[in-house]
Amino acid sequence: MSDSQRFPIAAHTLAYLAHKGAFSADGAVCSAELAASMPTNPVVVRRVTAMLAKAGLIETRPGASGGAWLARPPEAIKLDAVLRAVNGCAHLGAPMQGVKGCPVSEKIPAAVAGAMIAAEEAVSERLARISVADLLGGAETAATAA
């Protein structure tokens, strides 16, 4: 799974759990069902749900009767927390090291790093205004929240 797919898969997973009313272990949704709704592989879903569980956004139970459920109400799960749970905007990459003696190469890595930090902060700020519940309301609701 590429870094660029973690966030969309995580957001879809959380919205699906909310839609299914998975608010406790009794309503747990298995990774195969989650994967079929995207569609992707259940292994990919399990990797993402492990990250979401580590961040405290969901809870999981392993095994044949296992699955995932929300640890918080969908209104309380903001998308900036989801982004952090899956390691932020890692798909932007990292600036390359400069070449000593090159006036451009010596300055560009720090400039690119600053731009990347600013971009991630802007994304996080915007996503902090959108909840999983907003996603379920549709594109209009999510856009209005942003």
NORLIN-V165720 format. One record per pair of residues at least 12 apart in sequence whose ideal C-beta (glycine too) atoms are under 10 Angstrom apart, sorted by the first residue. I is the first residue (numbers start at 0). J is the second residue. If there is no record, write none. Layout:
i,j
I,J
I,J
//
This chain:
i,j
0,39
0,40
0,42
0,43
0,44
0,46
0,47
1,89
1,90
2,85
2,86
2,87
2,88
2,89
2,90
2,91
2,92
3,88
3,89
3,90
3,91
4,37
4,39
4,43
4,47
4,85
4,90
5,43
5,46
5,47
5,50
5,51
5,81
5,82
5,84
5,85
5,86
5,87
5,89
5,90
6,47
6,78
6,81
6,82
6,84
6,85
6,86
6,87
6,88
6,89
6,90
6,122
6,126
7,37
7,39
7,47
7,85
8,33
8,34
8,37
8,39
8,43
8,44
8,46
8,47
8,48
8,50
8,51
8,85
9,44
9,47
9,48
9,50
9,51
9,54
9,56
9,57
9,78
9,81
9,82
9,84
9,85
9,131
10,47
10,76
10,78
10,81
10,82
10,85
10,126
10,129
10,131
10,134
10,141
11,33
11,36
11,37
11,39
11,44
11,47
11,134
12,28
12,30
12,33
12,34
12,36
12,37
12,44
12,47
12,48
12,51
12,56
12,57
12,67
12,69
12,81
12,131
13,47
13,48
13,51
13,56
13,57
13,67
13,69
13,71
13,73
13,76
13,78
13,80
13,81
13,84
13,130
13,131
13,132
13,134
13,135
14,36
14,73
14,76
14,131
14,132
14,133
14,134
14,135
15,28
15,32
15,33
15,36
15,37
15,44
15,67
15,131
15,134
15,135
16,28
16,33
16,48
16,51
16,56
16,57
16,66
16,67
16,68
16,69
16,70
16,73
16,76
16,131
17,68
17,69
17,72
17,73
17,74
17,76
17,130
17,131
17,132
17,134
17,135
18,36
18,73
18,131
18,134
18,135
19,32
19,33
19,36
19,66
19,68
19,69
20,68
20,69
21,33
21,57
21,58
21,66
21,67
21,68
21,69
22,68
22,69
22,70
22,71
22,72
22,73
23,58
23,68
23,69
23,70
24,58
24,59
24,60
24,64
24,65
24,66
24,67
24,68
25,68
26,66
26,67
26,68
26,69
27,57
27,58
27,59
27,60
27,64
27,65
27,66
27,67
27,68
28,44
28,48
28,57
28,65
28,66
28,67
28,68
28,69
29,41
29,44
29,45
29,60
29,62
29,63
29,64
29,65
29,66
29,67
30,42
30,43
30,44
30,45
30,46
30,47
30,48
30,59
30,65
30,66
30,67
31,44
31,45
31,66
32,44
32,66
32,67
33,45
33,47
33,48
33,66
33,67
44,67
45,59
45,61
45,65
45,67
46,85
47,67
47,81
47,84
47,85
48,66
48,67
49,67
50,81
50,83
50,84
50,85
50,86
51,67
51,69
51,70
51,76
51,80
51,81
51,84
51,85
52,67
52,70
52,84
53,84
54,70
54,76
54,80
54,81
54,83
54,84
54,85
55,70
55,71
55,76
55,80
55,84
56,69
56,70
56,71
56,75
56,76
56,77
56,80
56,81
56,83
56,84
56,131
57,69
57,70
57,71
57,76
57,84
58,70
58,71
69,131
71,130
71,131
72,130
72,131
72,132
73,130
73,131
73,132
73,133
73,134
73,135
74,130
74,131
74,132
74,133
75,130
75,131
75,132
76,129
76,130
76,131
76,132
76,134
77,123
77,126
77,127
77,128
77,129
77,130
77,131
77,133
77,144
78,122
78,123
78,125
78,126
78,127
78,128
78,129
78,130
78,131
78,133
78,134
78,141
78,144
78,145
79,122
79,123
79,124
79,125
79,126
79,127
79,128
79,129
80,123
80,126
80,127
80,130
80,131
81,126
81,129
81,130
81,131
81,134
82,119
82,122
82,123
82,126
82,127
83,119
83,123
83,126
87,119
87,122
87,123
88,115
88,116
88,118
88,119
88,120
88,122
88,123
89,119
91,111
91,114
91,115
91,116
91,118
91,119
91,122
92,111
92,115
93,108
93,111
93,112
93,115
94,107
94,108
94,109
94,110
94,111
94,112
94,113
94,114
94,115
95,107
95,108
95,111
96,108
97,109
97,111
124,145
125,144
125,145
126,144
126,145
127,144
127,145
128,141
128,143
128,144
128,145
129,141
129,142
129,143
129,144
129,145
130,144
132,144
133,145
//
